[in-house]
Amino acid sequence: MDAPLRNSPALIGRIDKLRDELIKRYESVVELAGIERNDRNTSAVSQFQMRVDTAALIRAAEDLQSLIRQLQEMWLFGHLSTLGESKIEQQTDETAGDVARLLQQLAEKQQPNATPDDMKVDNDA
């Protein structure tokens, strides 16, 4: 696995480059299809250019398939972090801790004769 593919900016850059190449080659093939001159030179040049652009379009699609395969392998073997620590996850953990403390306080108020060790909540679970 290429080392530059292991960070997000490199992956995004490669995706953008492949997308731009696909669009450029497709537009070129469509543009060549619209040429209506019927002389031999124009037809020969258009045919040659269409072959070149079609080959480049196919190559760009193959590169995209290769990138997809690499991303699948990275995800499968754990090198692609799709779940990372996010702000929402941190807020959820903090809120869950607050709720656990409030529930513990509520339980202590409802059972004044019980010892604090009897009502201890395990926050690590």
TORLOLO-301360 format. One record per residue: residue in one letter; x, y, z of N, C-alpha, C, O in turn. Coordinates in pm, 1 decimal. Layout:
BEGIN
("a"; (X; Y; Z); (X; Y; Z); (X; Y; Z); (X; Y; Z))
...
This chain:
BEGIN
("m"; (84.6; -117.8; 0.0); (0.0; 0.0; 0.0); (88.3; 122.9; 0.0); (181.8; 132.4; 79.5))
("d"; (60.5; 214.6; -85.9); (138.0; 337.3; -95.6); (121.1; 419.4; 31.3); (9.5; 436.9; 80.3))
("a"; (232.5; 470.0; 84.5); (226.4; 552.2; 204.8); (146.8; 680.4; 184.3); (74.2; 719.4; 275.8))
("p"; (155.7; 749.3; 68.7); (78.4; 872.6; 52.6); (-72.8; 850.4; 52.0); (-148.8; 945.2; 71.7))
("l"; (-117.4; 727.4; 29.9); (-261.2; 701.9; 26.9); (-320.6; 684.0; 166.5); (-441.1; 662.4; 180.2))
("r"; (-238.7; 692.6; 268.0); (-289.5; 667.6; 401.7); (-339.1; 792.8; 472.0); (-383.5; 784.8; 586.5))
("n"; (-332.8; 907.9; 407.0); (-387.8; 1027.6; 470.6); (-499.4; 1085.3; 383.9); (-500.8; 1068.6; 261.9))
("s"; (-590.6; 1151.9; 448.4); (-710.3; 1201.9; 380.2); (-681.3; 1299.8; 267.4); (-739.5; 1284.9; 159.9))
("p"; (-593.8; 1400.0; 285.8); (-569.9; 1493.1; 175.4); (-516.0; 1424.5; 49.1); (-552.4; 1462.6; -62.2))
("a"; (-430.2; 1324.2; 65.8); (-377.0; 1252.7; -50.7); (-486.7; 1173.9; -120.9); (-492.6; 1171.0; -243.8))
("l"; (-573.4; 1110.2; -43.4); (-684.4; 1034.9; -102.8); (-780.9; 1126.8; -176.1); (-824.1; 1097.0; -287.4))
("i"; (-813.9; 1237.4; -113.6); (-906.4; 1332.3; -176.6); (-844.0; 1390.4; -303.1); (-912.3; 1407.4; -404.0))
("g"; (-715.3; 1420.7; -297.8); (-646.0; 1472.2; -415.8); (-645.3; 1372.3; -530.1); (-665.0; 1409.5; -645.8))
("r"; (-622.8; 1246.2; -498.1); (-622.9; 1143.5; -603.3); (-762.3; 1124.4; -662.1); (-777.3; 1107.9; -783.2))
("i"; (-863.0; 1126.5; -577.5); (-1000.8; 1114.8; -626.1); (-1034.6; 1231.5; -717.7); (-1092.4; 1212.0; -824.7))
("d"; (-998.8; 1352.8; -676.3); (-1025.2; 1471.9; -758.6); (-953.5; 1463.6; -892.9); (-1011.2; 1496.4; -996.6))
("k"; (-827.7; 1419.6; -891.0); (-749.5; 1408.5; -1014.5); (-814.2; 1307.9; -1110.2); (-825.9; 1334.3; -1229.9))
("l"; (-855.8; 1193.7; -1057.6); (-919.2; 1092.2; -1142.2); (-1053.6; 1140.9; -1195.7); (-1087.1; 1116.9; -1311.8))
("r"; (-1129.5; 1208.6; -1111.8); (-1258.2; 1262.2; -1156.4); (-1239.3; 1363.5; -1269.5); (-1309.5; 1359.7; -1370.5))
("d"; (-1142.8; 1454.2; -1250.4); (-1116.5; 1555.1; -1352.6); (-1071.3; 1492.4; -1483.8); (-1111.0; 1536.9; -1591.5))
("e"; (-988.4; 1389.1; -1474.8); (-940.9; 1320.6; -1595.2); (-1056.2; 1252.2; -1668.5); (-1064.9; 1259.1; -1791.1))
("l"; (-1144.0; 1186.8; -1594.0); (-1260.4; 1122.4; -1657.2); (-1348.9; 1224.8; -1727.7); (-1391.2; 1203.4; -1841.3))
("i"; (-1376.1; 1334.4; -1660.9); (-1462.2; 1438.7; -1719.9); (-1396.9; 1497.9; -1844.3); (-1462.9; 1515.6; -1946.7))
("k"; (-1267.4; 1528.6; -1835.7); (-1196.4; 1588.9; -1948.5); (-1198.8; 1497.0; -2070.2); (-1226.4; 1542.1; -2181.4))
("r"; (-1170.1; 1369.6; -2050.1); (-1166.0; 1276.0; -2163.0); (-1305.6; 1251.8; -2220.2); (-1321.3; 1241.9; -2341.8))
("y"; (-1405.4; 1242.5; -2135.3); (-1542.2; 1222.4; -2183.8); (-1588.1; 1342.3; -2266.7); (-1646.4; 1326.1; -2373.9))
("e"; (-1561.2; 1462.5; -2216.1); (-1599.2; 1583.1; -2290.4); (-1528.7; 1589.1; -2425.9); (-1587.2; 1632.0; -2525.4))
("s"; (-1404.3; 1546.4; -2428.7); (-1328.7; 1547.5; -2553.7); (-1388.6; 1450.4; -2655.4); (-1399.3; 1483.2; -2773.5))
("v"; (-1427.3; 1331.8; -2610.3); (-1488.3; 1233.2; -2701.1); (-1621.9; 1285.5; -2752.8); (-1651.7; 1272.0; -2871.5))
("v"; (-1701.7; 1344.3; -2666.0); (-1831.2; 1399.1; -2708.4); (-1811.0; 1513.4; -2806.6); (-1884.5; 1524.9; -2904.7))
("e"; (-1712.4; 1597.5; -2781.1); (-1684.1; 1709.5; -2871.3); (-1640.2; 1658.8; -3009.3); (-1681.5; 1712.8; -3111.9))
("l"; (-1557.6; 1556.3; -3010.7); (-1512.0; 1501.0; -3139.0); (-1626.0; 1436.0; -3216.6); (-1625.0; 1435.0; -3339.7))
("a"; (-1722.7; 1382.6; -3146.2); (-1836.1; 1319.4; -3214.3); (-1922.0; 1422.5; -3286.3); (-1994.7; 1387.8; -3379.4))
("g"; (-1915.0; 1546.8; -3245.4); (-1997.9; 1650.9; -3305.1); (-1936.7; 1717.5; -3427.7); (-2000.8; 1802.8; -3489.1))
("i"; (-1816.4; 1681.5; -3464.2); (-1752.3; 1741.9; -3581.6); (-1818.9; 1688.0; -3708.1); (-1831.3; 1566.8; -3725.8))
("e"; (-1862.0; 1779.5; -3796.5); (-1939.3; 1738.1; -3913.7); (-1867.2; 1759.5; -4046.7); (-1930.4; 1748.2; -4151.7))
("r"; (-1740.3; 1789.3; -4046.0); (-1667.6; 1804.2; -4171.9); (-1642.6; 1665.3; -4230.9); (-1611.3; 1571.2; -4158.1))
("n"; (-1656.3; 1653.4; -4360.5); (-1650.2; 1522.2; -4423.4); (-1522.9; 1495.5; -4504.8); (-1514.4; 1393.3; -4572.8))
("d"; (-1425.7; 1584.0; -4499.1); (-1305.1; 1555.9; -4577.8); (-1220.7; 1449.0; -4507.3); (-1237.0; 1423.7; -4388.0))
("r"; (-1131.0; 1387.4; -4583.3); (-1052.3; 1274.9; -4532.6); (-959.6; 1314.3; -4418.0); (-948.0; 1240.8; -4320.0))
("n"; (-894.9; 1427.2; -4429.0); (-801.3; 1468.7; -4324.1); (-872.4; 1489.2; -4190.8); (-825.9; 1440.7; -4087.7))
("t"; (-981.7; 1558.8; -4192.1); (-1056.8; 1583.9; -4069.0); (-1107.8; 1453.2; -4009.4); (-1101.8; 1433.5; -3888.0))
("s"; (-1157.3; 1365.1; -4093.1); (-1206.7; 1235.5; -4045.0); (-1093.9; 1153.3; -3983.3); (-1111.6; 1092.1; -3878.0))
("a"; (-977.5; 1152.0; -4049.3); (-864.2; 1074.6; -3997.9); (-814.7; 1130.4; -3864.9); (-788.9; 1054.9; -3771.2))
("v"; (-801.6; 1262.0; -3856.8); (-754.8; 1324.4; -3732.6); (-856.3; 1301.7; -3620.7); (-818.4; 1271.1; -3507.6))
("s"; (-984.6; 1316.5; -3651.8); (-1089.5; 1295.8; -3550.9); (-1089.3; 1151.0; -3502.9); (-1102.5; 1125.1; -3383.3))
("q"; (-1074.5; 1057.8; -3594.8); (-1072.9; 916.7; -3558.2); (-952.7; 885.5; -3468.1); (-966.2; 817.0; -3366.8))
("f"; (-836.0; 936.3; -3506.2); (-716.0; 913.4; -3425.1); (-732.0; 975.2; -3286.0); (-702.2; 910.9; -3185.3))
("q"; (-778.9; 1099.6; -3280.9); (-795.6; 1167.7; -3152.0); (-900.0; 1096.8; -3066.4); (-885.3; 1088.9; -2944.5))
("m"; (-1004.3; 1045.6; -3128.8); (-1107.5; 973.2; -3055.1); (-1050.3; 844.0; -2995.6); (-1083.5; 807.5; -2882.9))
("r"; (-965.3; 775.6; -3070.6); (-901.0; 654.2; -3017.6); (-811.7; 687.6; -2898.9); (-812.0; 617.1; -2797.9))
("v"; (-735.4; 795.5; -2911.8); (-646.0; 836.6; -2802.9); (-727.3; 873.0; -2678.6); (-695.7; 829.0; -2568.1))
("d"; (-831.4; 953.1; -2697.0); (-913.7; 995.1; -2583.1); (-990.7; 877.8; -2522.3); (-1007.6; 871.4; -2400.5))
("t"; (-1036.9; 786.3; -2605.4); (-1107.7; 668.6; -2554.0); (-1012.8; 581.1; -2472.2); (-1049.8; 531.9; -2365.7))
("a"; (-891.3; 562.0; -2521.7); (-792.2; 484.5; -2447.0); (-760.1; 551.8; -2313.5); (-746.6; 484.5; -2211.3))
("a"; (-748.0; 683.8; -2314.7); (-720.9; 756.9; -2191.2); (-839.7; 750.0; -2095.4); (-821.4; 742.2; -1973.9))
("l"; (-960.2; 753.0; -2149.6); (-1081.3; 740.3; -2068.0); (-1086.3; 603.0; -2000.7); (-1118.6; 591.6; -1882.5))
("i"; (-1054.1; 499.9; -2077.4); (-1052.1; 364.3; -2022.0); (-944.6; 352.5; -1914.3); (-967.6; 291.1; -1810.1))
("r"; (-828.1; 410.6; -1938.7); (-719.5; 406.7; -1841.2); (-758.5; 479.4; -1712.4); (-728.2; 431.4; -1603.2))
("a"; (-824.2; 592.6; -1723.3); (-869.2; 666.6; -1604.6); (-971.9; 585.2; -1526.0); (-970.6; 585.8; -1402.9))
("a"; (-1061.2; 515.0; -1597.0); (-1159.8; 430.8; -1529.5); (-1090.9; 313.9; -1458.4); (-1131.3; 275.9; -1348.5))
("e"; (-988.2; 257.4; -1519.8); (-913.2; 149.4; -1455.9); (-839.9; 199.9; -1331.9); (-833.9; 130.2; -1230.6))
("d"; (-784.3; 320.7; -1339.6); (-719.0; 380.3; -1223.1); (-818.6; 402.1; -1109.8); (-786.1; 382.4; -992.7))
("l"; (-939.0; 442.5; -1145.4); (-1044.0; 461.5; -1045.2); (-1081.9; 328.3; -981.6); (-1102.0; 321.3; -860.4))
("q"; (-1091.9; 223.7; -1061.1); (-1120.0; 90.9; -1006.2); (-1008.3; 45.5; -912.5); (-1034.5; -16.3; -809.3))
("s"; (-885.7; 76.0; -948.2); (-771.5; 41.5; -863.9); (-778.1; 115.4; -730.5); (-752.4; 57.1; -625.2))
("l"; (-812.7; 243.5; -735.4); (-826.3; 321.5; -612.6); (-937.7; 265.9; -524.7); (-921.8; 255.6; -403.1))
("i"; (-1049.2; 230.5; -585.2); (-1160.2; 172.6; -509.3); (-1115.8; 44.3; -440.8); (-1148.4; 21.1; -324.4))
("r"; (-1041.9; -38.5; -512.3); (-991.1; -163.3; -456.1); (-897.5; -135.1; -338.3); (-906.2; -201.6; -235.1))
("q"; (-808.5; -37.4; -353.0); (-717.3; -2.0; -244.6); (-792.8; 50.2; -122.6); (-758.1; 17.6; -9.1))
("l"; (-895.3; 130.8; -145.8); (-976.4; 181.0; -34.1); (-1048.5; 67.3; 36.7); (-1058.8; 67.2; 159.4))
("q"; (-1098.4; -29.2; -39.5); (-1163.7; -145.0; 20.4); (-1065.9; -224.1; 106.1); (-1099.6; -265.5; 217.0))
("e"; (-945.2; -245.0; 55.2); (-844.1; -317.6; 132.7); (-806.2; -241.4; 258.4); (-793.2; -300.5; 365.6))
("m"; (-788.4; -110.2; 245.9); (-753.9; -29.3; 362.1); (-864.3; -35.6; 467.0); (-836.8; -46.5; 586.5))
("w"; (-987.9; -28.8; 422.4); (-1099.5; -34.0; 516.8); (-1108.1; -171.3; 580.9); (-1130.1; -182.6; 701.6))
("l"; (-1090.9; -276.4; 500.5); (-1102.4; -413.0; 550.3); (-995.6; -444.8; 653.7); (-1024.1; -510.1; 754.0))
("f"; (-873.3; -399.7; 630.5); (-762.9; -431.8; 720.0); (-739.1; -325.4; 827.1); (-640.8; -332.3; 900.9))
("g"; (-827.9; -227.9; 835.6); (-823.7; -131.8; 945.7); (-734.2; -11.0; 925.1); (-712.2; 64.7; 1019.7))
("h"; (-681.6; 9.9; 804.8); (-596.6; 126.0; 780.9); (-676.6; 250.4; 743.9); (-621.3; 360.2; 737.1))
("l"; (-805.9; 233.9; 720.3); (-891.7; 346.2; 682.9); (-991.7; 367.3; 795.7); (-1083.2; 287.0; 814.2))
("s"; (-974.3; 473.7; 869.7); (-1060.4; 502.1; 983.8); (-1185.2; 575.6; 936.1); (-1178.5; 691.2; 894.2))
("t"; (-1299.1; 507.1; 943.1); (-1423.7; 569.6; 901.4); (-1507.1; 614.2; 1020.4); (-1605.9; 685.8; 1003.7))
("l"; (-1468.2; 572.4; 1140.5); (-1549.3; 604.5; 1257.5); (-1484.7; 707.4; 1349.0); (-1555.5; 764.3; 1432.1))
("g"; (-1360.2; 734.1; 1339.7); (-1283.8; 828.7; 1419.3); (-1356.2; 899.9; 1531.7); (-1478.9; 896.2; 1540.2))
("e"; (-1281.0; 963.6; 1616.1); (-1335.3; 1041.5; 1726.8); (-1392.5; 1171.4; 1672.6); (-1319.7; 1253.6; 1617.0))
("s"; (-1519.7; 1189.3; 1688.3); (-1582.4; 1311.7; 1640.9); (-1637.5; 1390.3; 1759.4); (-1647.8; 1338.4; 1870.6))
("k"; (-1672.5; 1515.1; 1734.3); (-1728.0; 1600.1; 1839.9); (-1859.7; 1543.7; 1890.2); (-1888.4; 1548.8; 2009.8))
("i"; (-1939.9; 1490.1; 1799.2); (-2069.8; 1435.1; 1839.4); (-2050.5; 1315.4; 1931.3); (-2122.8; 1299.8; 2029.6))
("e"; (-1951.9; 1229.8; 1899.0); (-1925.6; 1113.3; 1983.2); (-1878.4; 1156.2; 2121.5); (-1919.6; 1097.6; 2221.6))
("q"; (-1792.7; 1257.8; 2128.4); (-1745.3; 1308.7; 2257.0); (-1860.2; 1369.3; 2337.8); (-1869.0; 1348.4; 2458.8))
("q"; (-1948.6; 1444.7; 2270.7); (-2063.4; 1503.3; 2339.7); (-2155.9; 1394.1; 2392.0); (-2209.2; 1405.8; 2502.3))
("t"; (-2175.4; 1289.4; 2314.9); (-2260.1; 1179.4; 2357.8); (-2202.2; 1112.5; 2481.7); (-2275.5; 1080.7; 2575.3))
("d"; (-2069.4; 1090.9; 2482.5); (-2005.3; 1029.9; 2599.1); (-2018.6; 1118.9; 2722.4); (-2045.1; 1069.7; 2832.1))
("e"; (-2000.3; 1249.6; 2704.6); (-2013.7; 1342.3; 2816.8); (-2156.9; 1344.1; 2869.9); (-2178.6; 1343.7; 2991.1))
("t"; (-2253.0; 1346.0; 2780.3); (-2394.0; 1346.6; 2819.2); (-2429.3; 1217.5; 2891.9); (-2502.8; 1220.3; 2990.7))
("a"; (-2378.0; 1105.0; 2844.3); (-2404.0; 977.0; 2910.6); (-2346.4; 977.2; 3051.9); (-2409.0; 924.7; 3144.0))
("g"; (-2228.3; 1035.4; 3070.1); (-2169.7; 1045.9; 3204.5); (-2253.8; 1133.5; 3295.2); (-2273.2; 1100.8; 3412.3))
("d"; (-2304.3; 1244.9; 3242.8); (-2390.7; 1333.3; 3321.0); (-2518.6; 1262.1; 3362.2); (-2562.8; 1273.3; 3476.5))
("v"; (-2576.9; 1189.8; 3269.8); (-2699.8; 1115.7; 3300.1); (-2672.8; 1010.2; 3407.0); (-2754.5; 991.4; 3497.1))
("a"; (-2559.5; 941.5; 3398.1); (-2525.0; 840.0; 3498.2); (-2509.7; 903.0; 3636.6); (-2555.9; 846.4; 3735.7))
("r"; (-2445.1; 1019.8; 3644.4); (-2430.2; 1087.1; 3773.4); (-2565.6; 1131.8; 3829.6); (-2591.3; 1118.4; 3949.2))
("l"; (-2650.9; 1184.4; 3743.0); (-2784.1; 1227.7; 3787.7); (-2866.8; 1109.3; 3836.4); (-2937.7; 1119.8; 3936.5))
("l"; (-2858.0; 997.0; 3765.9); (-2929.9; 877.4; 3810.1); (-2877.8; 828.2; 3944.7); (-2955.4; 783.0; 4028.8))
("q"; (-2747.5; 836.8; 3965.0); (-2690.1; 795.6; 4092.4); (-2739.4; 887.1; 4204.6); (-2771.8; 839.5; 4313.4))
("q"; (-2745.3; 1020.3; 4178.5); (-2795.9; 1113.7; 4278.4); (-2942.6; 1086.5; 4308.4); (-2984.1; 1091.1; 4424.2))
("l"; (-3020.6; 1058.6; 4206.5); (-3162.1; 1027.7; 4225.2); (-3179.3; 901.7; 4308.0); (-3264.3; 896.1; 4396.9))
("a"; (-3099.1; 801.0; 4278.9); (-3107.7; 675.5; 4355.0); (-3068.9; 697.9; 4500.8); (-3127.9; 637.0; 4590.1))
("e"; (-2970.9; 784.0; 4526.3); (-2929.7; 812.5; 4663.5); (-3040.4; 884.7; 4740.3); (-3060.1; 858.5; 4858.9))
("k"; (-3112.7; 975.0; 4674.4); (-3220.6; 1048.3; 4740.1); (-3340.0; 958.6; 4768.9); (-3408.9; 978.3; 4869.0))
("q"; (-3365.5; 861.2; 4683.6); (-3480.7; 774.4; 4702.8); (-3453.9; 666.5; 4806.1); (-3548.2; 615.2; 4866.2))
("q"; (-3329.5; 630.8; 4828.2); (-3294.9; 529.2; 4927.7); (-3195.8; 586.9; 5027.9); (-3075.9; 560.7; 5017.9))
("p"; (-3243.6; 664.9; 5124.1); (-3152.0; 731.5; 5217.0); (-3082.6; 633.8; 5312.8); (-2977.5; 668.6; 5366.6))
("n"; (-3136.2; 513.5; 5336.6); (-3077.3; 420.0; 5432.1); (-2967.0; 334.3; 5370.7); (-2892.8; 268.9; 5444.0))
("a"; (-2954.9; 333.1; 5240.9); (-2853.2; 250.3; 5175.8); (-2717.3; 319.1; 5181.5); (-2709.0; 441.8; 5185.9))
("t"; (-2611.2; 239.2; 5181.4); (-2475.8; 294.5; 5183.1); (-2436.7; 334.7; 5040.7); (-2488.9; 277.5; 4945.0))
("p"; (-2347.1; 430.7; 5024.4); (-2306.1; 474.3; 4889.7); (-2242.8; 362.6; 4806.7); (-2252.1; 365.0; 4684.0))
("d"; (-2178.0; 263.8; 4871.6); (-2117.2; 153.8; 4796.9); (-2222.1; 63.7; 4732.8); (-2195.4; 1.7; 4629.9))
("d"; (-2341.5; 55.5; 4792.4); (-2447.8; -27.4; 4736.5); (-2500.4; 29.6; 4604.9); (-2547.4; -45.5; 4519.6))
("m"; (-2492.8; 162.4; 4587.7); (-2552.8; 228.5; 4470.5); (-2448.0; 278.0; 4371.6); (-2481.4; 354.8; 4281.4))
("k"; (-2324.5; 237.3; 4385.5); (-2220.0; 287.2; 4298.3); (-2244.6; 244.5; 4152.8); (-2270.2; 127.1; 4126.0))
("v"; (-2236.7; 338.8; 4060.4); (-2255.9; 311.8; 3918.6); (-2120.0; 301.4; 3851.4); (-2032.9; 386.0; 3872.1))
("d"; (-2102.4; 197.2; 3770.9); (-1976.6; 179.0; 3699.6); (-1981.8; 260.3; 3571.7); (-2051.8; 222.7; 3477.7))
("n"; (-1907.4; 373.7; 3566.1); (-1907.2; 463.3; 3450.2); (-1818.4; 413.0; 3338.0); (-1823.4; 468.3; 3228.2))
("d"; (-1737.3; 310.6; 3360.5); (-1644.7; 260.2; 3258.2); (-1712.3; 166.7; 3159.5); (-1654.3; 136.4; 3055.2))
("a"; (-1831.2; 120.6; 3188.4); (-1898.0; 24.5; 3101.1); (-1952.9; 86.2; 2976.8); (-2011.9; 16.6; 2894.2))
